[in-house]
C-alpha cells in the first residue's frame, strides 16, 4: 500500500463512519490532529484504505485488491478490520494473534466515589510546561503520548490529566483518539507507584481514578462522551473503568501482527528455494 495525503482521501463516510466510540475514533483523530498516516492500494479510486496512528491500524475495503506484500508495512501493529480481511492478515505475517477487546462507554449517572488524593500528590490538567515531566517517564509508558506525536503534543493538547509528586508524573489519563462525538481514553500509572499506592476496592490506584475523573469531566464539558477500550484479560483496567463510571457496551477483536512474510522472503532471496511450512495463524470466528 502507498501513503496518501489527506487531500487525496475519498469521501470517508463509507470507509470509517463518524460518531462511534472506541476504534472508530482513530480515523477522526488523524483527520483532526494530523497525527497519523493514510494508506491506499492506489492513489485514485482506492479499493482498500487504511489509517494508522500510534501502532494502531484501521483497515477497510476489498481484500481481493491486495497484493501479497501490500500489508507488510503494518508489521508489529494492532489491526482492527472486518473478518473478510483476516485471511489476508494470515498470509501477510509470520504470526497473527487475535486480541479480544472490551469497549466501555462512560455513564455520567453511574456512581463514582473518589478517594482522597494521597499526601504530597497534585492532580491537574496537563499544560505545555509539563513536557519534561512526560518525557522523563519510563520508556515502557511512552505509548501514552504516542497518539499526540510525543510529550509536547499531549501536553499542549488540553486533553490530558496527570497526578504529580513534586515534578514527577505518577499517573496520566488522556484522550487517546479524539472523535467528533466520542473520545477514546487511555490511562497509565508508573510501575513503582502501582505497588506503593493503596489500591481501590475494585482495583487501580487512586491517582489514576482521580485523573480519569478530571478527564471525563472535561470530555463531558466539551459535549462529548468518553469511551475506554481494554483487553478482556486486563482485569485491573476493566475494574478501573467500572470504578470510574464506564459500562461495557460491546466486545470486538483486533489482531497483533508479527514480522511480515514479505520481509522474510527478501532476507532469503539469495538462498536456494526450499519448502517452508505455512505459518501458524491463530484466528477467531
N, C-alpha and C positions, 0 to 999 in steps of 0.2 A: 504494500500500500504506500501511497505517497502523501506527504504533508501538503495540506492546502491552507490557504489563508481564509480568514473569516469572510472576506469579500467574495470568495468563490463558493460559499456554502449554499446549498439549495434551500428551499423552504423547509424548515425543520419540523413542522408540526407532525408530519407522518413518521419522522425518524425518532424524535425524542419529545413526546408530549410534555407540555409545561404544567406546572402547578401540582406535581406529585411529590410525595415525601420520599426520603431515603435515596436510593441510587439515582432516581430521576432528577435530583438537584444538580448532579455533576455537570451536565451539558449547560444548564442555565448559569452555573458558577463560572464556567470557562468563558461563556459569552459576556457575562457581566464584568468579570475581573481581568480577563485577558491572560490569566494564568492557566496554562494547559495548551494542548495541541489538537488540531483536527486532522483526520486522515481519511482518504478515499481510495477506491480502486482505480479511479481515473478522475481527471480534473473537471470534466463536463459530464452531466447526466450520470453521476455515480450510482453504482448498484449496491455498493457496500460503503458504509460510513462509520467511523469510529471517533470517539473523543476521549482524550487521556488527560489525567491530572493526578499528581501525587501517587503514582503507581497504580491508579485505578483506571479501568477502561470500560466504556460502554460501546458495544458493538452491535450494529443493526444492518438490515438489508437482506440481500440474497446470497447465501454462502456459495451457491454454484458459480458465482462470478469470481471466486478467489483462485489465485494460482497457488501452487504448493507452498511457496515460501512467503506468501502475502502477509501472514500474521507473525513472521519471525521477530519483528521489532517489539512485539508485546511479550517477549520472554520475561519471566520474573515479575509478572503483574497480576493484579486481581481483576479478572474479566467477568463482567456481567453481560449476559447475552441470551437471547431466546434459545430454546432447546435445539432448534434446527442448526445452530452453529456448533453444537458440541462435537459432532464427528470431525469438523474442520479443526477444532482445537486439538483433538486427539491425534490428528495427522500431522499437526504443525510442531508439537512439542514433545520432548523426551518424556515428560511427566506432566499430568494434569490432575490436580486434586480438587474435588468438589468441596466447598465450604458452606455448610448450612448456616444461614444468617437469619436473624430475627429483627424485625422492624417495629420500633416503638414510636408512638406519637404522644407528645405532651398533652395532658389533660389539665387545664388550669384549675378545674374544680376539684382535682384529686388532692387529698390532704397531704401536706408536706410539713414535717416537723424539723426545723433547722436546729442542730445542736449549737452549743456555744462555741465560738471560734477559739481555738487554743491560744493560750497566753503567748504574746510576742508575735502573733501572726496577723497580717493585714490582708483582707480580701477586697479586690477592687478591679475596675476595668483597666485593661492594658492601654498604655499610651506609647507614643514613639520613643519616649525616654527609657522604655523597658527593653529595647533591643539587646543591650549587653547581657541582661539577665536571661533572656530567652536563648541567646546564642551560647551561654555558658551551660545550658542543660546538657546532660549526658547524651551522647550520640544516639543511644537507643530510643530516646524520646524526641529526636529531631523531626520525626514524621508529623508531629502535632502542628507544625507551621508549614509543612510542605505544600499544602494546597493554596497557600498565600504567597508562594515563591520564596519563603525563608522568614527568619525572625523579623526583619524590617517590614515585610508585607503584613504579617499578622499584627504586629504592634501598632501599625498605623491604620489598620482596617476599621477599628471601632467594634470589632466582632469577637473580642476575646476578653476573658476574665482570668485572673490569676491570684493565687494565695502566696504571699511573700513572708519570709522570715528574714528581717533586715532586707538585704538586696537579693536574696536567693529565692528562686521560684520553687515552691513546693508542689503546687497543682496548677493545671491550666485546663480551662474549658473554653472551647471556641466553636464558632460556626465553621465547619469544615468545608461544606459545599453550600453556597448561597443561592437559593432558588427564589422564584417570584412569589410563592405562597408559603413554602417550607424552607427552613434552614436546618440542614443535617449537621448535628454537632458531634464533637469528639472531646474526650476527657483523658487526661493523663496525670498521674501523681508520681513523683520521683521515687525510685525503688526503696531507698533507705527510709523515707518517711512513711511508706506503706507499712513498714514494720513498727516504726516508732509511735505513730499517731494512734490514738484509740479508734477502734472500729465501730461503725454504726451497727445497730441491731441487725439490719438486713445486709450488711456488707458495705465496704467502701470507707474512705477516710472523710472526716468532717470537712476538711478543706476542699475536697473535690465536690462534695454536695453544695457547699457554700458558693463555689464558682459556678456550678450548674444553675443554682437558683438565681444568681445575678444575671447570667447569660440569658436564661429563659425569660426573665422579666424584660430584658432589653428586646428580645425577639418579639414578645407579645406587644410591646410598645410600638414596634415597627409595623404592626399589623400582620405579622407572620406567625407560623406555628413551628415549634421545634420538633425534629424527628431524631431518632437515635438508632443506629444500626450496630449490631454486635454479633459475634459468633454464638451459635447455640451452646458451645462448650465453655464460653466465657461467663461463668456464673457470677463473679464479682461485678462485671459490667451490667449484667441483667438485673442484679439486685439493686445496684446503684440507680439504674434507670427507674425501677419501680419506686424506690425511695424518693426520687426526685419528681414523681408525679407523671411518669411516662407509662403508657399501657400498650401491650402488644397489639399490633394491627394485622400483620401478616408475616409469613416466612418465605424465604426465597433462597436461591443457591447462586453463588458466584464461584469462579474457578481460579485457582492459583496455578500459574503456568511455570514450567521448568525451562530448561535450556531448549532453544529452538533446534529442531532437527536439521533445518537448512544450514545452521551454523556448524553442526556436527559433520554434515556432508562436505562442507567447504574444507574443514580440517582434514578430511580423509581423501580429498580429491587426488592427491599424489599417490595414494596407496592402491594396490590392485583391488578390484571389486571383490567383495565377499558377502556372503549372506549375513544379514543382520535381522534378528527377530523383531517383529512389530512391537513397539513399546507397550508396556502395560499402562493402561489408562483407567483410572477409577472414575466412574460416572454414576450419576443417579438419575432415575427416571422421574 
